[in-house]
């Protein structure tokens, strides 16, 4: 009996796969979807590189009627410093509300800057850049393929010399080298073929860029009214890594799908933010 739909199953598998990427410090899906903290898994101490973990402390105060009230305070804590696992001259604690607020202001600014340029101009610019990248990639693979073919031909010629007793190399040794080169030639040929298909599929490229742009614009429309879970997904899809320094100075590294739509900023990978 099918308990969940195939679509739900596929999405769950995708999320599990993306969470596994946290080992590379580059998650796209939040490590923790619970709670009201916006950031999870992609925020680090800028001083020692340790991941910032969520922690809850309680502040107690007494009302006029004598009732004791417990007020939880959510914080991002430098794991390396608090556990004395690293030498860190940064802050131990960053308050969740303040840090989340700064990041949210950056996210909204990104939306406004992307929407501030006509879609046609964005897509046209990205298309030209991506096509140039693909053509450069094809030329590189073709060059590597040609060099390996030349190497293989020389090895085969050396085999003939070895059979004739005119080579310093044994037939066994040359046979192994020829086999390795043939395998590399085949691999490089496949890469060339794939790179050529990418260059030729310009219509698909335009379609993909339009889809990516529309997705980002849809996030901008939904963000303010979205649930905290949806906001986490959006932020983690936009931001690859956040390094936090003393006084809440941030360095934010955007994911490629966001960076590529910043006209005139494509070469920048990260952006300093001062609180």
N, C-alpha and C positions, 0 to 999 in steps of 0.2 A: 504494500500500500504506500503511495507517495504522500509524504507528510508535507513537504514544501515543494514549490514549483521549481522547474529546471532553472528559470531565471534567477530565483533566489539562491539556489545552490551554486550556480556559476559565479554570482556576485560574492558569495561567502568564500569560494575558493580563491577569487581574485584578491580579496582583502587579506586572507591568510598568507598568500604569496607575497603581498606588499609588506605585510608586517614582518615577514622573515627578512626583508631588506634592511631592517633596523640594525642588523649586525654590521652593516656598512655605514651606519650613522646617517642614512639617507632615506628615511621612511616617507611614503606618500600617504599612508593611512595612519591616523592617530593610534598610539599604543593603548590609550585608555579613552573609551567613549563615555565613561561615567563622570558625573560631577560637572561643575560649572566652569572649570578652568579651560581656557581656550587652547593652550599649547600642551603638547604631549609627545615626547620622543624626538623632537627636532630642535630642542632648545638646550644650549650648552653654556658653560661658564667661559667667558672670553679670556680669562686669565690662565686657567689650567687645562681647559678643554674637557673637563668632566661634564657629564650630562646633569642637567638640573631636574631634580625629582620633586614631585608634589608632596607637600607635608601640611598637616593641619594642626594648628595650635589653638588652644581655647583661652579666651579672655573672660574673666568672671567679674560681674558687678552686681550690686544690690540695689533694687528699686526702693522707692520711698516706703512701699508697704512691707519691706523686708524680704521680698522674693529675690532669691539668688538666680541670676540669669547667666547662662553660659553662651558666649558668642564665639563661634568658630572663626578662625582666621586662616585662610588658605595661602600657602607660600610656595615659591619655587626655591629649592634648597640645593646648593652645590654639593653633590655627593662626595667629590674628592676632598673638599675642605672639611666638611663635617665629620667624615670618617677618617680624616688624616691620611688619606691614601695618596694625596698629591701635595706638592708645595704650591700654595695658592695665595696670592695677595689681593684677591678680589673679595667681594662681599659673600657672606655665607648664605644670606637670605634676600630674596626679592619678592615683594608683595604681589600676589596674583592679580589683583584688580588693577594695579598700576601698570604692570608689565603687559597684561592683556589689552589694556586701553591703548597703550602706545602702538602695539602691533595692529590692533583694529584700525587705528588712524592711518597706518601705512597701507593696509589692505584697501581702504576706501580711497586713498589717494591714487593707488595703482588703477583702480576702476575708473576714476575720473580722468586720468591721463590717457588711458586706452580709449575711452569714449570720446575724448577730445579731438581725436584724429579720425577723418572719414574712413569707413570700413574699406572702401575701394583702394585708398592709398595704402592702408596697412597691408592688405592682402597682396597688392601689386609689389610692394617693397619686399615682403617676406618671400614671395614667389621667386623674384629675381635672385635674392640671396641664397635661397635653398637650392635653386637650380644650379647656381655657380658652385655651391658646395658639392652637389652631386656630380657635376662634370669634373671637378677637381679630384674627387674620390675615384671616378672612373679612370682618369689619366694615371693616377698613382698605381692602381691595380694593374693597368695595362703595362706600365713600365716595369713593375715587379715581375709580371708574367713573361715579358720579353727577355728580361735578364735571366730568369730561371730556365727558359727554353734554350738560351745560349749556353748556359752552364751544362744543361743536359746533353746538348749536342757535343760539347767538348768531352764530357765523360764517356759518351758512346764512342767517340773517336779514340779515346785513350784505351777503351776495351779492345778495339781492333789492334792497337799497337801492342797491347799486352799479349794477345793471342799470337802475334808475330814475334814476340820476344823482344820488343823494342821499347817497352815501358818499365819504369821503376816500380810500378804498382802491380800487385797481384790481381788476378781475375776475380778472386773472391771478394777482395776489398772493393774493387771497382763495381762489382755487381750490387753490393750493398749501397754504395753511393748513388748508383743509377736508380735503384729502387726508391730511395729517399727523395731524389730529385723528381722522379716521375709522379710520386704522390703529391709533392708540393706543386708541380705544374698543374695537376688536376684540381687541387684546392684553389689555386690562383685563378684558373679558368672559370671555376664556379663563381668566385668573387667578382670577376670581370663581367660575367653574364648577369649577375644580380645587379651590379652597379649600372650596367647598360639599361636594364629594365627600369631601374629607378629614374634614370635620365629621360627615358622615353615615355614614362607614365605621367606626363605633365598635367593631364586632366584630373587624374586622381590626386595629385599634389594640391591643385586649386581647391578641390572638394574637401580635402583634409584640413587645409588652412581655414576655409570657411567654417567647417564644423568646430574647430578649436576656438576660433574667434567667437562664434555664436555661444559656445559653452561658457566662455569667460564673461561675456556680456550678460548671459542669463544669471550667472552668479551675482553680478553687481545688482541686478534687479531684485534678487531674492534675499540678499544678505541681511539687510536690516530686520526683516520679519522672520528670518529663519530660526529654527530651534538651535540650541547650543550644539547638539550633535551635528547638525547640518553645517553650522559655522566651522566646527572643527575639521570636517571633511574639506570644506572649501579652502581654509587656511593652509591645511597640510598639502593640498593639491597645488597651492600657489607658492608656498615657501619651502625650500629644501632644508635650510638650516638657519638658526638664529644664535648668534654669539652675544652674550650679555656681559657688559662691563660695569664697573663701579658707576654709581649715579644713573643707572639705567641707560647708559649709552649702548646702542645696539649696532651690530653688523648683520644685515639680513641678506641671505643668499637665496635668490628666487629660482624656482624650477624653470627649465628651458621653455616650457609652453607659455610661461608668462614673460620671460625675458625677450623672447623672439618678437613680441608684439610692441616693444618699446622702440619706436622709430628713433634712430640716432643714438640708441643706447645698447645696441646688440652686443658690443664687445665687453660691456660691464657685466660682471657676474654677481657682484655683491654691492650693497649700498649702506653707508654708515648713517645711522639715525641717532641724533642727540636729543635726549629728553628735555 
